[in-house]
Amino acid sequence: MIAGIHRPAVVKVNLGAIRQNIENEIKNLQPEQKLFAVVKANGYGHGAVPVAKTALKAGASGFCVAILDEALELRRADIVKPILVLGVVSPEYAPIAAANDISLTVPSLEWLKKAEKELENTDLQLKIHLGIDSGMGRIGFYEDEEFTEANDFLKDNPHFFVEGMFCHFASADSAVDTYFQKQVAKFNHMKSLLKIKPKWIHCDNTAASIFGKDIPSDIVRYGIGIYGLNPSSNPSSPDLKSNVELKPALSFVSELTEVKTIHQGDGVGYGSTFVADEDTIIGTVPVGYADGWIRHFQGFKVKVGDSYCPIVGRICMDQFMVKMPKKMPVGTKVVLISDKPEDPNNIKAAADYVDTIHYEVACLLSDRLPRVYYED
Ligand SMILES: *Cc1c(COP(=O)(O)O)cnc(C)c1O
């Protein structure tokens, strides 16, 4: 999708906040621990390359992404530090990864065998991290026997360099840590089966690190914390307290493109879900669900000038309307998402309103919205 540079609707990203968030986290780590910045999904909607370049300045030792194309994007941007693809890449692309010095996650013995076939007639060596399914039920080795066979397969195998072994937590953001401890135990058990020595053994995501879970992890895969958001974002419960200061980096701003007073009996939007019962001032904002501003935001209050105004009528694909307490001119600033945690339209409040988590709200912001970078 093309970015709308001639429309007043942008996602603003404070790279200064991103830098501080990473620097704060690095201070929180043990001296030998490394921070890998997780910039998958276009840097959680913030822009992968600008975030990655800022992360480098702040001291990140490497990067994690979800898919091979995201890793290649970073390489094309001249980023040379280690990059790990966290998802499963088809083994047929092992040579592309190896040629670009990109590390892949190994989910199974079958995957290894297929990748070996692809690498056989090349002089390439692929860097791999053994994925362990310690209770996420997603990807990675699960049974002892298969894991042991994979270890035997890898011993003195010239096609692979075992750079890592890792698992992923399902509930590191929860105050109750029974399941977390179960996952730790399973991971430790899998570690005890190792016959090779991975360079880095890691399990921490943002939550495991900033809530002081204190488990050994050579690398912290730091994702949501980079963007200044608290990973414990369940609508029903208050955030767990972070040991690290978090400063949100993202705001979403637009402007009024039209203002008018509609009269009693006239509706707003498809299906006329809002009908004026008296003269009502309506403002139009040029943002819609095609921008990731989903229809569930109907009723949410965005800041128009100095007033918080409810979205009335259904959100259209490219526009929505607000009910205003007073006339304001076309061009008045509209803040859909504020980067100030104390504002009622902060990203957690927005996510709560549509019954999801801020990760999702940020990721959904589409490519049609230009990202504007500044440092503050
Ligand atoms: C996305 C992801 C992370 C980062 O998680 P945050 O909660 O954003 O810190 C870490 N590890 C894996 C395997 C992931 O998929």
Ligand as a Chemical Component Dictionary entry (heavy atoms), coordinates in Angstrom:
data_LIG
# 
_chem_comp.id                   LIG 
_chem_comp.type                 NON-POLYMER 
_chem_comp.pdbx_formal_charge   0 
_chem_comp.three_letter_code    LIG 
# 
loop_
_chem_comp_atom.comp_id 
_chem_comp_atom.atom_id 
_chem_comp_atom.alt_atom_id 
_chem_comp_atom.type_symbol 
_chem_comp_atom.charge 
_chem_comp_atom.model_Cartn_x 
_chem_comp_atom.model_Cartn_y 
_chem_comp_atom.model_Cartn_z 
_chem_comp_atom.pdbx_ordinal 
LIG C1 C1 C 0 7.911  -11.482 19.684 1  
LIG C2 C2 C 0 8.868  -12.334 20.429 2  
LIG C3 C3 C 0 9.675  -11.788 21.438 3  
LIG C4 C4 C 0 9.509  -10.374 21.959 4  
LIG O1 O1 O 0 8.420  -10.332 22.841 5  
LIG P1 P1 P 0 8.065  -8.990  23.654 6  
LIG O2 O2 O 0 6.942  -9.365  24.511 7  
LIG O3 O3 O 0 7.672  -7.985  22.629 8  
LIG O4 O4 O 0 9.311  -8.602  24.363 9  
LIG C5 C5 C 0 10.638 -12.599 22.004 10 
LIG N1 N1 N 0 10.780 -13.886 21.618 11 
LIG C6 C6 C 0 9.993  -14.455 20.676 12 
LIG C7 C7 C 0 10.203 -15.872 20.313 13 
LIG C8 C8 C 0 9.008  -13.697 20.057 14 
LIG O5 O5 O 0 8.228  -14.264 19.135 15 
# 
loop_
_chem_comp_bond.comp_id 
_chem_comp_bond.atom_id_1 
_chem_comp_bond.atom_id_2 
_chem_comp_bond.value_order 
_chem_comp_bond.pdbx_ordinal 
LIG C1 C2 SING 1  
LIG C2 C3 SING 2  
LIG C2 C8 DOUB 3  
LIG C3 C4 SING 4  
LIG C3 C5 DOUB 5  
LIG C4 O1 SING 6  
LIG O1 P1 SING 7  
LIG P1 O2 DOUB 8  
LIG P1 O3 SING 9  
LIG P1 O4 SING 10 
LIG C5 N1 SING 11 
LIG N1 C6 DOUB 12 
LIG C6 C7 SING 13 
LIG C6 C8 SING 14 
LIG C8 O5 SING 15 
# 
